[in-house]
Amino acid sequence: MDDDRPDVVLTGLLFYDLVLTGLGKPPTPGEEIWTGGMGCGPGGIANLAVAAARFGLRTSLATVFGDDLYGEYCRDVLRDQEGIDLTLSRTADGWPTPVTVSLAHDGDRALVTHGQEPPYSQDALMGDPPEARTALVHIEAEPREWLAKAAANGTHIYADVGWDPTQQWSTDLLDQLSLCHAFLPNETEAMAYTRTDSAVAALGTLSELVPVAVVTRGGAGAVAVDQTTGEYADVPALDIDVLDATGAGDVFGASFVAASLGGWPLEERLRFAVLAAGLSVGRHSGALAAPGWYGVDRWWRSLTDPGLKRTYGFLADRLPDDPGPPVAYAPVTPPARQH
């Protein structure tokens, strides 16, 4: 790297995630179901932060931790285990860290969350944002002031968007794309906001609004256009058994940013992001399921399928000589603190 700027800056709400897997069927009222799989760890915005940091990106996170056991545990994992810069983050006295229980079943999941509005807004946390190379952003109906400041600093903003519970899918939200370098919605979101009936048609509309447009299609892979290079790519998903899909989209976004900072061709960026997201769904918990260089390297070295070996042959030149130590996956329960 030729400077000491953060590679990625991001802000958002953090959760303590408890993920239960292996449910034979979803629970019904009055029923108790036992399951053999469980994992815990930081979630929410931590999904993006950990995924980015595990690819060696200098990652700066602005979030709020509660002054409780869950907040302390998440802060320790992000700062001490994952090496994420928490200078912009704050601990809020008397505010409970949001807790989400995820019930993973049949390739999807249902979520139940306990929490309150955080006492600090994104704009208050970010203030005048650092001059980062990129920002990973979840855009919402109400624009954030810090985004315009970051864009003015020369930060390339990579944005996604969430489900609209009002089902209005206001196209006003797309006005914020004028600040963005890349936009990475899933196909349901992309078609709804662009009023189109296919992922490819939505991509065509979005490519007129932002330099790099990506539409993810779950089990069907992803399509993308890079107007800065004139490239188009359409790649399939990998055939991977899904244990827990929590955070897969975040891993996709962080992986795409890592490959983009490396200057890779669009098809390689897209294949890499699809691979990393696919590897993540085989583990519990969004944040700590991120594979990082270690997980991708391990997959590549164990690969025997000749077709995939050819398709992902570019990894031979892209993987670092030292992929780092094994990543820490989600524990069943938080480790006991040493006093």
C-alpha positions in Angstrom: 0.0 0.0 0.0 1.3 3.5 -0.8 -0.4 5.3 2.1 -1.6 4.8 5.6 -5.3 5.6 5.0 -7.8 3.0 6.2 -8.7 0.6 3.4 -12.3 0.5 4.6 -14.4 2.6 6.9 -17.8 1.6 7.9 -20.5 2.4 10.5 -23.8 0.9 11.6 -25.6 -1.0 14.3 -23.8 -4.0 16.0 -25.6 -7.0 17.4 -24.7 -10.0 19.5 -25.8 -12.9 17.4 -26.9 -16.3 18.7 -27.4 -18.7 15.8 -29.2 -22.0 16.1 -28.9 -24.5 13.2 -30.0 -28.1 12.4 -33.7 -27.5 13.0 -35.7 -30.3 11.5 -38.6 -27.9 11.1 -39.5 -24.3 12.3 -40.9 -24.1 15.8 -44.6 -23.6 16.4 -46.4 -22.0 19.5 -46.2 -24.2 22.6 -43.5 -26.5 21.1 -39.9 -27.0 22.1 -37.4 -28.1 19.5 -33.9 -29.4 20.3 -31.1 -28.7 17.8 -27.5 -29.8 17.5 -25.9 -26.7 16.1 -25.2 -23.4 17.7 -22.8 -20.5 17.4 -22.4 -17.0 18.7 -20.5 -13.8 17.9 -20.7 -10.2 16.8 -23.2 -9.5 14.0 -24.8 -6.6 12.1 -22.2 -4.2 10.9 -19.6 -6.5 12.4 -20.3 -8.9 9.5 -18.8 -6.4 7.0 -16.0 -5.4 9.3 -14.7 -8.9 10.0 -15.0 -10.0 6.4 -12.9 -7.0 5.3 -10.3 -7.4 8.0 -9.8 -11.1 7.3 -8.7 -10.1 3.8 -6.0 -8.0 5.2 -7.8 -4.6 4.8 -7.1 -1.9 7.3 -10.6 -1.6 8.7 -12.0 1.3 10.8 -15.4 0.7 12.4 -17.7 3.3 14.0 -20.4 1.6 16.1 -21.9 1.6 19.5 -21.3 -1.1 22.2 -23.5 -1.5 25.2 -21.8 -1.5 28.6 -22.9 -5.1 29.2 -21.4 -8.5 28.8 -22.5 -8.8 25.2 -20.9 -5.4 24.3 -17.7 -6.2 26.1 -17.4 -9.6 24.3 -18.1 -8.1 20.9 -15.6 -5.3 21.4 -12.9 -7.7 22.5 -13.5 -10.0 19.5 -13.4 -7.2 17.0 -10.5 -5.3 18.5 -8.2 -7.9 19.9 -9.0 -11.0 17.8 -9.8 -9.4 14.4 -7.5 -6.3 14.6 -10.3 -3.8 13.7 -9.7 -0.2 14.6 -12.5 1.0 17.0 -11.2 4.5 17.5 -14.5 5.9 16.1 -16.7 3.6 18.2 -18.2 4.4 21.6 -19.5 2.5 24.6 -22.9 3.7 25.8 -23.6 3.6 29.5 -26.9 1.9 30.4 -27.7 1.0 26.8 -28.1 -2.8 26.1 -26.2 -4.2 23.2 -28.9 -5.5 20.7 -29.2 -9.3 20.7 -30.5 -11.4 17.8 -31.4 -15.0 17.9 -31.3 -16.5 14.4 -33.1 -19.8 13.6 -31.5 -21.2 10.5 -33.7 -23.6 8.6 -34.1 -24.8 5.0 -31.4 -22.5 3.5 -32.9 -19.4 5.1 -33.3 -18.0 8.6 -35.8 -16.3 10.9 -34.6 -13.6 13.3 -35.8 -12.4 16.7 -34.1 -9.3 18.1 -34.1 -7.5 21.4 -32.8 -3.9 21.3 -33.2 -0.2 21.5 -32.3 2.7 19.2 -28.6 3.6 19.7 -27.8 6.8 21.6 -25.4 8.0 18.9 -26.3 8.4 15.2 -24.1 7.4 12.3 -23.3 11.0 11.6 -22.4 11.6 15.3 -20.1 8.6 15.3 -18.4 9.5 12.0 -18.2 13.2 12.4 -15.6 14.2 9.7 -14.9 10.8 8.4 -11.3 9.7 7.9 -9.9 9.8 4.3 -10.4 6.1 3.7 -9.8 4.4 0.4 -13.3 2.9 0.5 -16.5 2.9 2.6 -18.9 0.0 2.9 -22.3 1.5 3.4 -25.9 0.4 3.9 -28.0 3.2 2.4 -31.4 4.0 3.8 -34.3 6.3 2.9 -32.8 9.1 5.1 -29.4 10.1 3.6 -26.5 10.3 6.0 -24.5 13.5 6.1 -21.2 11.7 6.5 -21.5 10.0 3.1 -21.3 13.3 1.2 -18.2 14.2 3.3 -16.6 10.9 2.6 -17.2 11.1 -1.1 -15.8 14.6 -1.2 -12.6 13.2 0.5 -12.2 10.9 -2.5 -13.4 7.8 -0.7 -15.0 5.2 -3.0 -18.4 4.3 -1.6 -19.6 0.7 -2.0 -23.3 0.6 -1.0 -26.0 -2.0 -0.5 -29.6 -1.6 0.6 -32.0 -3.6 2.7 -35.6 -4.8 2.4 -38.2 -2.1 2.4 -40.9 -3.1 5.0 -43.3 -0.5 3.6 -43.1 -2.2 0.2 -43.0 1.3 -1.4 -39.5 0.9 -2.8 -39.2 4.7 -3.3 -36.9 5.5 -6.2 -35.8 8.6 -4.2 -33.4 6.3 -2.5 -31.5 5.8 -5.8 -30.6 9.5 -5.7 -27.9 8.6 -3.2 -26.1 6.6 -5.8 -24.7 9.8 -7.2 -22.3 9.6 -4.2 -21.4 6.0 -4.8 -18.7 4.2 -6.8 -20.5 0.8 -6.6 -24.0 -0.5 -5.7 -24.5 -4.1 -4.8 -28.2 -5.0 -4.1 -29.8 -8.4 -4.4 -32.1 -9.1 -7.3 -35.3 -8.6 -5.3 -34.2 -5.2 -4.1 -32.7 -4.3 -7.5 -35.9 -5.1 -9.5 -38.2 -3.4 -6.9 -36.2 -0.1 -6.9 -35.8 0.0 -10.7 -39.3 -1.3 -11.5 -37.9 -4.0 -13.7 -38.7 -7.7 -14.0 -35.3 -9.3 -14.2 -31.9 -9.0 -12.6 -30.3 -8.2 -15.9 -32.8 -5.5 -16.7 -32.3 -4.0 -13.2 -28.6 -4.1 -13.8 -29.0 -2.1 -17.0 -30.9 0.6 -15.2 -28.5 0.7 -12.2 -25.4 0.9 -14.5 -26.6 4.3 -15.7 -26.7 5.6 -12.1 -23.4 4.3 -10.7 -20.0 3.4 -12.1 -20.0 -0.2 -10.9 -23.4 -2.1 -10.5 -23.7 -5.6 -9.1 -26.9 -7.6 -8.7 -26.6 -10.7 -6.5 -28.9 -13.6 -7.3 -28.4 -16.0 -4.4 -28.1 -19.6 -5.7 -28.0 -18.2 -9.3 -24.8 -16.3 -8.7 -24.3 -12.6 -9.7 -24.2 -10.2 -12.6 -22.2 -7.0 -12.8 -21.2 -4.1 -15.1 -18.2 -1.8 -14.6 -18.6 1.3 -16.6 -15.1 2.5 -15.8 -13.6 -0.5 -17.7 -16.4 -1.4 -20.0 -16.6 -4.9 -18.5 -19.7 -7.1 -18.0 -19.7 -10.4 -16.0 -22.2 -13.1 -15.2 -21.0 -15.8 -12.9 -22.8 -18.8 -11.3 -22.9 -19.7 -7.6 -21.0 -22.6 -6.2 -22.8 -25.8 -5.2 -22.3 -25.5 -1.4 -24.5 -26.9 1.4 -26.0 -24.0 3.4 -25.7 -24.3 7.2 -26.4 -20.6 8.0 -26.9 -17.9 5.4 -26.6 -15.0 7.9 -24.2 -12.4 6.6 -23.4 -14.0 3.3 -24.3 -10.8 1.4 -21.9 -8.8 3.7 -19.1 -11.3 3.0 -19.8 -10.9 -0.7 -19.6 -7.1 -0.5 -16.4 -7.1 1.6 -14.8 -9.6 -0.8 -15.7 -7.6 -3.8 -14.1 -4.5 -2.2 -10.9 -6.4 -1.4 -10.6 -7.7 -5.0 -11.4 -4.2 -6.4 -8.7 -2.6 -4.3 -6.4 -5.2 -5.8 -7.3 -4.0 -9.3 -8.7 -7.3 -10.5 -10.8 -7.7 -13.7 -14.5 -7.7 -13.1 -15.1 -11.4 -13.7 -12.4 -12.3 -11.1 -13.8 -9.8 -8.6 -17.3 -11.4 -9.0 -16.1 -15.0 -8.9 -14.0 -14.2 -5.8 -17.0 -12.6 -4.0 -19.3 -15.5 -4.9 -16.7 -18.0 -3.6 -16.2 -16.1 -0.3 -19.9 -15.8 0.3 -20.4 -19.4 -0.5 -17.7 -20.5 1.9 -19.3 -18.4 4.7 -22.7 -20.2 4.6 -21.1 -23.4 5.7 -20.3 -21.9 9.2 -22.3 -20.6 12.1 -22.8 -16.8 12.6 -22.3 -14.1 10.0 -19.2 -12.2 11.2 -17.1 -15.1 12.3 -18.1 -17.3 9.3 -16.1 -15.0 7.0 -13.4 -17.1 5.4 -10.6 -14.5 4.8 -7.5 -15.4 2.9 -7.0 -18.5 5.1 -10.4 -20.0 4.1 -10.0 -19.2 0.4 -6.5 -20.6 0.3 -7.6 -23.8 2.1 -10.4 -24.2 -0.4 -8.1 -23.7 -3.4 -5.5 -26.1 -2.1 -8.1 -28.9 -1.5 -9.9 -28.4 -4.8 -10.0 -31.4 -7.1 -12.8 -30.5 -9.5 -11.0 -29.8 -12.8 -13.7 -27.4 -14.1 -13.5 -25.3 -10.9 -9.7 -25.5 -11.0 -9.8 -23.9 -14.4 -12.5 -21.4 -13.6 -10.7 -20.3 -10.4 -7.2 -20.6 -11.8 -6.6 -16.9 -11.3 -6.4 -17.6 -7.6 -2.9 -19.1 -8.1 -1.6 -15.6 -8.8 -3.9 -13.7 -6.4 -3.6 -15.6 -3.2 -0.9 -14.2 -0.8 2.2 -16.3 -0.1 1.1 -16.3 3.6 -2.7 -16.5 4.0 -2.3 -16.1 7.7 -3.2 -18.3 10.7 -6.5 -20.2 10.8 -9.5 -17.9 11.4 -11.5 -18.2 14.6 -15.0 -19.5 13.8 -18.0 -18.9 16.0 -17.8 -20.6 19.4 -20.8 -22.4 20.9 -20.8 -20.0 23.8 -18.6 -17.0 24.7 -15.3 -18.1 26.2 -15.1 -17.6 30.0 -13.3 -14.4 30.8 -10.0 -14.7 32.6 -9.9 -12.6 35.8 
